[in-house]
Amino acid sequence: MKRRQWLKAAALGTAAPFGTALSTALVPRSAQAAAPLKIGFVYSGPVSGVGWTYQHDLGRKLVEKTYGAKVQTVFVENVPESTDAERVIRQLVADGCKMIFTTSFGFMEPTLKVARDNPDVIFEHATGYKMAKNVGIYQTRFYEGAFLCGMLAGRMSKSNKLGFVASFPIPEVLRNINAFTHGARSVNPQIATKVVWINSWYDPARERDAALALTGQQCDVLYQNTDSPAIVQLAQSKGLYAFGQDSDMSSYGPKAQLTANTVNWGVYYVHKVGQALAGQWKAEDTKWGMKEGMIELPPLNAAVPADAAKQYNERKAEILAGRFFPFAGPVKDQAGAIKVPAGQNISDGELWSMKWYIEGVDGKLPT
């Protein structure tokens, strides 16, 4: 399964396609300084102004700002999740990169293959599940933000029907569907969530069509696990509400976006690069969320009523303090079976292998 859809290269002069010279950002250093740590980033999409790749590139820039002349960063954008990814990663090694971040699920096997041949290079792979001595993995607890967005959706919906535009039926996405629905039903038990799958991470036309289909079923608040602002734009045009994903998308729908479930990769990149510079890096399985600063939600839309905002902010504070967990029991699946008993919390193992719909989701899970 590809983690990010391969996007077309940006126009000549603004981005280098994967088959051309690397885009680089060289940090100046004095002649007396030690050679900088050269760090490569592999992106599946273009470095644009919003979305998944954009957030990763903000993280790269934070590494530069934090470590200055101690580092040199390079990136390659628009890399397909195919055998071409291996070639790009090998070229980064050949160009002297001693630390490489591969930022899409579909880069997992190419990363591991190149890592086996280069034990002196540090590799970090986003959203994967396979590790090696020189390969660490990292993921986000997006579901924390999805639960909070659900709370807002449950309060703002007039039809009691929420719409979710989903990419692929994998645990990463199911966690967010379920957390969003669970959050909504925690404040409005009458809520039902309808899901449309588009089998793509980034396809603005299909995202818009899916959102239109949901609005045709009386869904008046929309959420997404896709990357473009098309859904927020549609909500803006129809006078409905929606949520940004990965990035703050309020500029595309200032009246529509209630808030956004955004990711700050920079806190992780600064942390791991710091380990490498200190000679203390080790391969780890990292899952960070709100309390670590990886998941952030921008200020609420002024349309959110004061009591709903208060309820949201109180729950947000509890998540940040580690006093509340979105999948704390009791949790039932779509058929009414207990998945998490009262007084218990779901394990990370169950979270990261989730393959079921929670109570309140309307429809069948694709097989």
C-alpha positions as CSV (number, residue, x, y, z in Angstrom):
1,M,0.0,0.0,0.0
2,K,1.4,3.3,-0.9
3,R,1.6,5.9,1.9
4,R,1.4,9.0,-0.2
5,Q,0.2,9.3,-3.8
6,W,3.0,10.2,-6.3
7,L,2.2,13.7,-7.4
8,K,3.3,15.3,-10.6
9,A,6.5,17.4,-10.4
10,A,6.1,21.1,-9.9
11,A,6.8,23.5,-12.7
12,L,10.3,23.8,-13.9
13,G,12.2,26.3,-11.8
14,T,10.2,25.6,-8.6
15,A,10.9,22.0,-8.0
16,A,13.1,19.2,-9.3
17,P,11.5,16.0,-10.4
18,F,12.9,12.9,-8.8
19,G,15.0,12.1,-11.8
20,T,16.9,15.4,-11.8
21,A,19.5,17.0,-9.6
22,L,18.6,17.2,-5.9
23,S,17.0,20.3,-4.4
24,T,19.4,21.5,-1.7
25,A,19.5,23.8,1.2
26,L,23.1,24.4,2.3
27,V,23.8,25.9,5.7
28,P,26.8,28.2,5.6
29,R,29.7,27.2,7.9
30,S,33.2,28.6,8.7
31,A,36.3,27.1,7.3
32,Q,37.3,26.1,10.9
33,A,34.1,24.3,11.6
34,A,33.8,20.5,11.5
35,A,32.1,19.0,8.5
36,P,28.3,19.3,8.9
37,L,26.1,16.3,9.2
38,K,24.5,15.9,5.8
39,I,20.9,14.9,6.1
40,G,18.6,13.8,3.3
41,F,14.8,13.9,3.1
42,V,12.8,11.9,0.6
43,Y,9.3,13.2,-0.2
44,S,6.5,11.5,-2.1
45,G,4.9,14.8,-3.1
46,P,5.8,18.4,-4.0
47,V,6.9,21.0,-1.4
48,S,3.9,23.2,-1.8
49,G,2.0,25.5,0.7
50,V,-0.1,22.9,2.4
51,G,-0.4,19.2,3.2
52,W,1.7,16.2,4.1
53,T,5.0,17.0,2.3
54,Y,4.8,20.6,3.3
55,Q,4.7,19.7,6.9
56,H,7.7,17.5,6.6
57,D,9.6,20.3,4.9
58,L,8.8,22.7,7.7
59,G,10.4,20.1,9.9
60,R,13.6,20.1,7.7
61,K,13.8,23.9,7.9
62,L,13.5,23.7,11.7
63,V,16.5,21.4,11.8
64,E,18.5,24.0,9.8
65,K,17.3,26.8,12.1
66,T,18.1,24.8,15.2
67,Y,21.5,23.5,14.3
68,G,22.9,26.0,11.8
69,A,26.3,25.2,10.5
70,K,26.3,21.8,12.2
71,V,24.0,20.4,9.5
72,Q,23.5,20.4,5.8
73,T,20.1,19.3,4.5
74,V,19.0,18.1,1.0
75,F,15.6,16.9,-0.2
76,V,14.1,15.1,-3.1
77,E,10.5,15.7,-3.9
78,N,7.9,13.8,-6.0
79,V,9.5,10.4,-5.5
80,P,7.2,7.6,-6.5
81,E,6.7,4.8,-4.0
82,S,8.3,2.2,-6.3
83,T,11.7,0.9,-7.2
84,D,12.6,4.5,-8.1
85,A,12.6,5.3,-4.3
86,E,15.5,2.9,-3.8
87,R,17.5,4.6,-6.5
88,V,16.9,8.0,-4.9
89,I,17.8,6.8,-1.5
90,R,21.0,5.2,-2.8
91,Q,21.9,8.4,-4.6
92,L,21.5,10.3,-1.3
93,V,24.0,7.9,0.3
94,A,26.4,8.3,-2.6
95,D,26.1,12.1,-2.2
96,G,27.4,11.8,1.3
97,C,24.2,11.8,3.4
98,K,24.8,10.2,6.8
99,M,21.2,10.5,8.0
100,I,18.1,10.0,5.8
101,F,14.4,10.5,6.6
102,T,12.0,8.7,4.2
103,T,8.7,10.3,4.8
104,S,6.0,7.9,3.3
105,F,4.8,4.5,4.1
106,G,5.6,3.1,0.6
107,F,9.3,3.9,1.1
108,M,9.6,1.2,3.8
109,E,11.1,-1.7,1.8
110,P,13.4,0.5,-0.2
111,T,14.7,2.1,3.0
112,L,15.4,-1.2,4.6
113,K,17.1,-2.5,1.5
114,V,19.5,0.5,1.2
115,A,20.0,0.4,5.0
116,R,21.3,-3.2,4.9
117,D,23.9,-2.2,2.4
118,N,25.0,1.0,4.4
119,P,25.3,0.2,8.1
120,D,27.1,3.4,8.7
121,V,24.2,5.5,7.6
122,I,21.2,6.4,9.9
123,F,17.8,5.9,8.4
124,E,14.4,7.1,9.8
125,H,11.2,5.9,8.2
126,A,7.8,7.6,8.7
127,T,4.6,5.6,9.4
128,G,6.2,2.2,8.8
129,Y,6.5,-0.8,11.1
130,K,9.8,-2.5,10.2
131,M,13.0,-1.6,11.9
132,A,16.7,-2.5,11.7
133,K,19.8,-1.6,13.7
134,N,20.2,1.5,11.7
135,V,16.5,2.1,10.9
136,G,14.2,3.9,13.3
137,I,10.5,4.4,12.7
138,Y,8.1,7.2,13.7
139,Q,4.4,7.8,13.7
140,T,1.9,10.3,15.0
141,R,-1.1,9.9,17.3
142,F,-3.3,11.8,14.9
143,Y,-6.3,10.1,16.6
144,E,-6.0,12.4,19.5
145,G,-6.7,15.4,17.4
146,A,-9.4,13.5,15.5
147,F,-11.3,12.8,18.7
148,L,-11.3,16.5,19.5
149,C,-12.4,17.4,16.0
150,G,-15.2,14.9,16.5
151,M,-16.3,16.7,19.6
152,L,-16.7,19.9,17.7
153,A,-18.4,18.1,14.8
154,G,-20.9,16.5,17.2
155,R,-21.8,19.9,18.6
156,M,-22.0,21.8,15.2
157,S,-24.0,19.2,13.2
158,K,-27.7,19.9,12.7
159,S,-28.4,16.7,10.8
160,N,-26.6,14.4,13.2
161,K,-24.8,13.1,10.1
162,L,-21.0,13.5,9.7
163,G,-19.0,12.8,6.5
164,F,-15.5,11.3,6.3
165,V,-13.5,11.2,3.1
166,A,-11.0,8.4,3.6
167,S,-8.0,7.2,1.7
168,F,-7.1,3.6,2.3
169,P,-8.7,1.1,4.7
170,I,-5.5,0.7,6.9
171,P,-5.2,1.0,10.7
172,E,-3.8,4.6,10.4
173,V,-7.0,5.7,8.8
174,L,-9.4,3.6,10.8
175,R,-8.0,5.0,14.0
176,N,-9.0,8.5,12.8
177,I,-12.4,7.5,11.6
178,N,-13.1,5.8,14.9
179,A,-11.7,8.5,17.1
180,F,-13.6,11.2,15.2
181,T,-16.8,9.3,15.5
182,H,-16.2,8.4,19.2
183,G,-15.5,12.1,20.0
184,A,-18.6,13.2,18.2
185,R,-20.8,10.7,20.0
186,S,-19.3,11.6,23.4
187,V,-21.1,14.9,23.1
188,N,-24.0,13.8,20.9
189,P,-25.0,10.1,21.0
190,Q,-27.3,10.6,18.0
191,I,-24.3,11.1,15.6
192,A,-23.6,8.7,12.7
193,T,-20.6,8.9,10.5
194,K,-20.7,8.0,6.8
195,V,-17.5,7.1,5.0
196,V,-16.5,7.4,1.4
197,W,-13.2,5.7,0.4
198,I,-11.2,7.1,-2.6
199,N,-8.1,4.8,-2.5
200,S,-5.8,7.8,-2.8
201,W,-3.9,10.1,-0.5
202,Y,-4.0,13.0,-2.8
203,D,-6.6,13.5,-5.6
204,P,-8.4,16.8,-5.3
205,A,-11.1,15.9,-7.8
206,R,-11.9,12.6,-6.2
207,E,-11.8,14.2,-2.8
208,R,-14.3,16.8,-3.9
209,D,-16.6,14.2,-5.5
210,A,-16.5,12.1,-2.3
211,A,-17.4,15.2,-0.2
212,L,-20.2,16.0,-2.6
213,A,-21.6,12.5,-2.3
214,L,-21.5,12.9,1.5
215,T,-23.3,16.2,1.5
216,G,-25.9,14.6,-0.8
217,Q,-26.6,12.2,2.2
218,Q,-27.2,15.2,4.5
219,C,-23.7,15.2,6.1
220,D,-23.2,18.7,7.2
221,V,-19.8,18.5,8.9
222,L,-16.9,16.9,6.9
223,Y,-13.6,15.4,8.0
224,Q,-10.8,13.9,5.8
225,N,-7.8,11.6,5.9
226,T,-6.6,12.9,2.6
227,D,-4.1,15.7,1.8
228,S,-5.6,18.4,-0.4
229,P,-7.8,21.3,0.7
230,A,-10.5,20.4,-1.7
231,I,-12.9,19.3,1.0
232,V,-12.5,22.5,3.0
233,Q,-13.0,24.4,-0.2
234,L,-16.2,22.6,-0.9
235,A,-17.5,23.1,2.6
236,Q,-16.8,26.8,2.3
237,S,-18.7,27.0,-1.0
238,K,-21.7,25.2,0.5
239,G,-21.8,27.0,3.9
240,L,-20.9,23.8,5.7
241,Y,-18.1,22.9,8.2
242,A,-15.0,20.9,7.8
243,F,-11.5,20.3,9.3
244,G,-8.1,20.7,7.9
245,Q,-5.8,17.7,7.8
246,D,-2.0,17.7,8.1
247,S,-1.9,21.5,7.7
248,D,-4.0,24.4,8.8
249,M,-6.3,24.9,5.7
250,S,-8.3,27.9,7.0
251,S,-7.0,30.0,4.1
252,Y,-9.0,27.8,1.8
253,G,-12.1,28.0,3.9
254,P,-12.0,30.6,6.6
255,K,-15.7,30.2,7.5
256,A,-15.7,26.4,7.0
257,Q,-12.7,25.2,8.9
258,L,-13.6,24.7,12.6
259,T,-10.0,23.8,13.4
260,A,-7.4,21.4,11.8
261,N,-5.5,18.2,12.9
262,T,-2.0,19.3,12.1
263,V,1.4,17.6,12.5
264,N,4.6,19.2,13.6
265,W,7.3,16.9,12.3
266,G,10.0,19.4,13.3
267,V,9.9,18.4,17.0
268,Y,10.9,14.9,16.1
269,Y,13.4,15.8,13.5
270,V,15.2,18.2,15.9
271,H,15.2,15.5,18.5
272,K,16.7,12.7,16.3
273,V,19.2,15.0,14.6
274,G,20.3,16.1,18.1
275,Q,20.9,12.5,19.0
276,A,22.9,11.9,15.9
277,L,25.1,15.0,16.4
278,A,25.8,13.9,20.0
279,G,26.6,10.4,18.9
280,Q,23.7,9.0,20.8
281,W,21.3,8.0,18.1
282,K,19.6,4.6,18.3
283,A,16.8,3.0,16.4
284,E,13.5,3.5,18.1
285,D,9.8,3.0,17.5
286,T,8.4,6.4,18.3
287,K,4.7,7.3,18.5
288,W,4.2,11.0,19.5
289,G,1.1,13.0,19.9
290,M,-0.2,16.2,21.5
291,K,1.8,16.1,24.7
292,E,5.1,15.9,22.8
293,G,4.0,18.7,20.5
294,M,3.7,16.6,17.3
295,I,0.0,17.0,17.0
296,E,-1.3,20.6,17.1
297,L,-4.8,22.1,16.6
298,P,-5.0,25.8,15.6
299,P,-7.5,28.2,17.2
300,L,-11.2,27.5,16.8
301,N,-13.5,29.1,14.3
302,A,-15.4,31.9,15.9
303,A,-18.6,30.1,15.0
304,V,-18.0,27.5,17.7
305,P,-20.3,28.3,20.7
306,A,-18.6,29.2,23.9
307,D,-19.9,26.2,25.8
308,A,-18.7,23.8,23.1
309,A,-15.3,25.5,23.0
310,K,-15.1,25.2,26.8
311,Q,-15.9,21.5,26.6
312,Y,-13.3,21.0,23.8
313,N,-10.6,22.9,25.7
314,E,-11.1,21.0,28.9
315,R,-10.8,17.7,27.1
316,K,-7.8,18.9,25.1
317,A,-6.1,19.8,28.4
318,E,-6.8,16.4,29.8
319,I,-5.2,14.7,26.7
320,L,-2.2,17.0,27.0
321,A,-1.8,16.1,30.7
322,G,-2.2,12.4,30.0
323,R,-5.4,12.2,32.0
324,F,-7.7,11.2,29.1
325,F,-7.2,8.7,26.3
326,P,-9.6,8.8,23.3
327,F,-10.1,5.0,23.3
328,A,-10.6,4.5,27.0
329,G,-13.3,2.0,27.7
330,P,-16.1,1.2,27.3
331,V,-15.7,1.1,23.5
332,K,-18.0,-0.9,21.3
333,D,-17.5,-1.9,17.7
334,Q,-20.1,-1.3,15.0
335,A,-21.9,-4.6,15.9
336,G,-22.1,-3.6,19.6
337,A,-19.4,-6.0,20.8
338,I,-17.2,-4.7,23.5
339,K,-13.7,-3.9,22.2
340,V,-12.4,-2.1,25.2
341,P,-14.0,-2.8,28.6
342,A,-14.9,-0.1,31.0
343,G,-11.9,1.0,33.1
344,Q,-9.4,-0.1,30.6
345,N,-7.5,1.6,27.8
346,I,-6.7,0.2,24.3
347,S,-3.1,-1.0,23.9
348,D,-0.8,0.4,21.3
349,G,-0.7,-3.0,19.7
350,E,-4.5,-2.9,19.2
351,L,-4.4,0.7,18.0
352,W,-1.7,0.1,15.4
353,S,-3.5,-3.0,14.0
354,M,-7.0,-1.6,14.1
355,K,-9.3,-3.2,11.5
356,W,-12.8,-2.5,12.7
357,Y,-15.4,0.3,12.7
358,I,-16.5,1.8,16.0
359,E,-20.1,2.1,17.1
360,G,-21.7,5.0,15.2
361,V,-20.0,4.4,11.8
362,D,-22.6,3.8,9.1
363,G,-21.5,1.4,6.4
364,K,-19.4,-1.6,5.7
365,L,-15.6,-1.7,6.0
366,P,-14.0,-2.5,2.6
367,T,-12.4,-5.9,2.3
